Amino acid sequence: MSQGRTTEGVRDQRAELAEANHVLVDQGILDGFGHVSVRSAEDPDTFLLARNLAPGLVQPEDVQVFTLQGETDDPRKPYLERYIHSEIYRARPDVRAVVHSHSPAVIPFGVSTVPLRPILHMAGFLAPRVPVFEARDTLGSGSDLLVGTAASGAALAEVLGDAAVVLMRGHGFTSVATSIPEVVYRAVYTGVNARVQAEALRLGECTYLSDEEAAATVATNTPQIGRAWQYWRDRTA
């Protein structure tokens, strides 16, 4: 591949990553905090993540390049929890994009005995399980709950396993996927499912998607993600 095409590819990923930040803010998944990253298309042993900045303010020029050890040559201040991203990329070669959110709608399912389960057909990716990361198991009883080291990032990645979403007790959630549009879709519908499930539980016992139904909805919905991505992106243009 020519240097010109390589540079163009990096520029495109930076622009798409900035768009993802804006979409996630518009959809109420990120606010002044949280972040989204993408594995580099040019070097899979690196990933792109904005500098330490509120997501709604991120522009392509704010994107930094990190190694899978969470290191960068960029002198600007990085996010404290970049290790969420670096360690998931290290543990999951299939993952191409990661979102970390503090969505209030999702947090109750990480602090209660009620598991987050797919209740609507747009969230079949939540099956067969949504694990919960307990920071005390790794960071002790007096931590700030932040994943600020490679060791805690690796522990989070281990709890995530092969799932699409992991809850973080008292903190938020992290979703993973094979592209920026897909990880944004999963983050958005994780929040939607959490709100719908909480409302349904107020009415009584719920009927959840079976694993077979969930798999079928994923097969149907995944090819349609681009439609939602275009709409969300155009809203923030």
N, C-alpha and C positions, 0 to 999 in steps of 0.2 A: 504493500500500500504506500502511495506517495506521501511525502510530508504534508503537502497541501490538504490531501483528503484526511489525514490523521488530525490535523489542526481543526478542520471543519467538523469532524466527528466529535472532538472534545468540546468545541463551541456549542454544537447542537445539544449535547448532554447537559452542559451548564445552563443553557436556556430552558430546557425541559425541566431541570431540577428547580430553577427559580419559579417556573409556572406551577410546579407541584406544591411548593410552599404556599403560593398565593391561593391555589384551589383549596388546600387543606384549611387555611384560615377562613376562607369564604364559607366552607362547609361546617365550620365549628369544631374541627378536629384538632387544630393547632390554634394557639392564641399568641401571647407574647413569648411562649415557651414551646418546646417540642422541636423535632427536626425530622428531615427526610433525606435519604442518601441513595446513591446509585453506584453499582459496581462499574468501573471504567470499561468501556467497550474496547479501548485500545490496550489496556493492561489489566487483566482480571485479578491481579494481585494488588490492585489499588482501588480506591473508591473515592467518589466525589461527595462532599458535604460542605454546606455553607460555613462561613466563619461564625463566631459567637454573635448572633444577631437575631432579633425578633423575626420569625418566619415571614410575616407580611412585608418586611422591608428588603428581603433577599433579592438581589439582582445577579445576573450571570457572573459579573466580575467579583462577587462575594464568595464564589465557590472555591474551596480548597481541595487539594489532592492529598489523600492519606494512604499510607501503606496499611497492610492488614495487621500491623502492630499498633495502629492508631497514631502514627507519627507523620508529620508534615514538615516540609522545608519553608512553608509559608510563615512569615513572622507574625501574622495577625493572630489574635487570640482565638483558639478553637473552642468548640463546645466541650464542656466537662464530660459529658456522657458519650463521647465519640466511640468509646469502647463497646457500647451496645452494638454499634454497626460493625466495627472491625472484627469482633469475636464471632458475630453471627456469620459474616462473610467467610471467616476462616473455617467455621464448623460446617457451613452449608454451601457447597459449591454451586448448588442449584439456585441459590438466592441471588437476585440481581438488583433488588431494591428493598429498602427498609424504612419504616415510619415508626417514630416514637412519639406517643401522644399522652397528654394528661387529661383526656376527655372525662368530665364529671359523670357522664352517663354510664361509663364503663367501670369506674372505680368501685361501685357497690358490689359488683360480682367478684372482685378480688379480695374483699374484706368480709364477705359473708359466706354462709354454707351453701348458697345457691350458685351452681355453676352456670357460666354463660354457655348457652346452647343455641343452635340455629332454630329460629322460630318462624322465619320468613324465607321465601325462596331466593332472595337476593343474597343471603348470608350462608349458603350451604358450605362455604369454605371453612366455617367454624367447626364442622364435623371432621373427624370423630371426637375431638377433644380440644378444649382450650385450657392448657395448664396454667398454674399460678406460681409465679416466682416469689418466694418468701425471702426477703433481704436478710432477715435475722440468721438464716441458715449459713450465709456467707459472710455477712458484714457484722454480725453480732447484734446485741440488743440495744445499742446506743447509736446506731448509724443515722445518717440523714436520708437513707433509702436510695441515694443516687448511685448509679452504676458508673463510678469514676475511676475504675482501675481495670486492667486487662483481666485480672483474676475474677472480679465480679462480673465482667462481661462474658467471660467463658462460662461462669456458673449460670448466667441467664440463658446463654445459647444451649447449654445442656438441658435446662428445663424446657425450653422451646422444643427441642428435639426435631421431629419432622412435621410439627404443627404449623399452621399459617399465622397463628396469633398466640401470644403469651401475655397473660395479665401480670401486673406487678403490684403486689399488695400495697395499698395506700399510696400509690404512685401513678399508675396509668396502664398503658399497654404498648406492646410493640407488635407490628405486623410485618410480614415478609411476603415477597412475591417475585415473579420473574421479569417484571418491568415496572417502570414508574406508573403508567396508567393503572396497571393491575394492583399495585400496592396502595395507590390512592383509593381505588375502588374498595379494596378490602378494609382500609382504615375507615372510610366513610360508612360502609355498611356494618362494620363492627359497632360503631356508635348507634346507627339506626336500630340494629337488632337489640342492643342493650336497652334502648328506650322502649321499644315495642314489648320486649320480654318483661320489663319491669311493670309496664302498664297491664299486660295480660295477667301477671301474677296477682295483681290487685283484685282481679275478677275471680280468681280461683285456680284450679289445676289447669296446666297448659298441655297442649299437644305439640310436641316438637317434631322437626323433620327427622325421619329415620336416616341412618347412614346411607342407605341406598337412595333415598330421595335427595339427600344433600349432594351426593356424587352426581346425580342426574342434573340437578340445578346448576352445578358448577360447569358441567359439560355444555349446557345450553347457554349460560350467561357469559362465560369467558370470551367467546367470539364477539360479544356485543359490547364489551367494555369500552372500546374506542368511541362508541356513540356517546356514552356518559362523559368520557374524558374530554371530548370536543366541546360538549355543552358546558361543563364546569370550567374549562380553560377559557372559553369565549366570555363567560360571565365576568372574569377577572381581567380581561384584556384592556 
